[in-house]
Amino acid sequence: MHTPFDFKQGADRIVYVKAVAVSDLPKEVQMNAAGQEQLYAVHDSSGGQLALVTDRRLAYVLARQHDLTPVAVH
């Protein structure tokens, strides 16, 4: 198997999932966090936030439903 593969192909389809402390978010978001201490942000490759959800599993499901590949950020 000597077929070249371009690993950069599809790189724009990767999103990053990271935990965010509710206390670090704007007051408006904190008020709507329904008692949560932590939320999960989904970011594109340029760092733009695409979504903010209540749990990690939901972040991954959301990404996959939009044909994106989620990757955890620690």
N, C-alpha and C positions, 0 to 999 in steps of 0.2 A: 504494500500500500504506500505508494509514493506520490499521491495526489496532494499538491499544496492546498493548504486551508488558510483563508484569510481570517485570523482571529478578531480583527477589528470589525468584521461584518456583523451587524446586529448589535454593536456596542451601544447604540443609541436606544436600544430596547431595554436596557438595564435601569432599574430604579433602586434606590437605597432606602432601607427601613431602619429607623433609629428610635430608641426610646427617648421621650422628652418629659422632663418634670413639669407638671402643670404650673408650679410656682415660677417657672422661667418664662411662661407665656404671657402675652398681654392680658390685662385685667378683664377685658371683654371676653376673651377665650376662657379664662379661669372661671368666670361666672357661669359659663355654659358647659363646664366640664362635669357637672352632676356628681360632685364628690370624688372624682377620680384623682389620684395622686400622680399618675403617669399616663401619658398618651403615646401613640406611635405616629411618627411623621414619615411620609413617603416623599422622597426627593428624586428629581431627575439628575442626569449626569452633570449638569451645570450648577447644581445646588438649589434649584428652584423647588419650593415645596408644592407638591401636587395634592396631598391629602393629609388629614390629621384624623386618626381613628382611635377607638378605645382599646383595642388589643392587637397584639402582634399577628395573630392568626388572621384577623380581619384585614390587616394591611397586606399580607401575602395573597389572600384571596382576591382582594381588590386589584392588586397589580396583575395577577394572572388572568383575571376576567378582561383586562384591557391588553392582553397579549404582551405583557411586560415581564421581565425576569427580575424578581426581587432578590436583593442581597442584603444581609444584615450588616449594620455598622455598629461597632462596639465603642 
